[in-house]
Amino acid sequence: MIHTIKSRTLGKEIVFSVPGKYYIFADLNGMSGTLGKQLCKGGKLWGATLGYSGNDQKEFAAICKRWYNSFLKTI
């Protein structure tokens, strides 16, 4: 599952993906899939990891958007 957010704040597109069966990654370091950064609760990149194992694109997009908004508050 993949979701892309065009970030004006960061000046680039961020691609969120679930390359395996559960954990969500973002290409914040310029690398995609499991080489990207793993999402964690509270908009962080460390700590309790976030995951998604469903097939609903809207639900996955909502998780990514919530994380992204929290992430912007941490930078």
DALIN-V985469 format. One record per backbone hydrogen bond with DSSP energy under -1.0 kcal/mol. NH is the residue of the N-H (numbers start at 0). CO is the residue of the C=O. E is the energy in kcal/mol with one decimal. If there is no record, write none. Layout:
NH & CO & E
NH & CO & E
This chain:
2 & 15 & -2.3
4 & 13 & -2.6
6 & 11 & -2.4
10 & 6 & -1.1
11 & 6 & -1.3
13 & 4 & -3.1
15 & 2 & -3.7
16 & 24 & -2.6
17 & 0 & -1.7
23 & 49 & -1.7
24 & 16 & -2.9
25 & 36 & -2.6
26 & 14 & -1.4
29 & 26 & -1.6
34 & 31 & -1.5
35 & 32 & -1.9
36 & 25 & -2.8
38 & 23 & -2.3
39 & 43 & -2.2
40 & 47 & -3.0
49 & 38 & -2.6
51 & 21 & -3.2
59 & 55 & -2.2
60 & 56 & -2.6
61 & 57 & -2.0
62 & 58 & -2.0
63 & 59 & -2.2
64 & 60 & -2.6
65 & 61 & -2.4
66 & 62 & -2.3
67 & 63 & -2.8
68 & 64 & -2.5
69 & 65 & -2.0
70 & 66 & -2.8
71 & 67 & -2.3
73 & 70 & -1.4
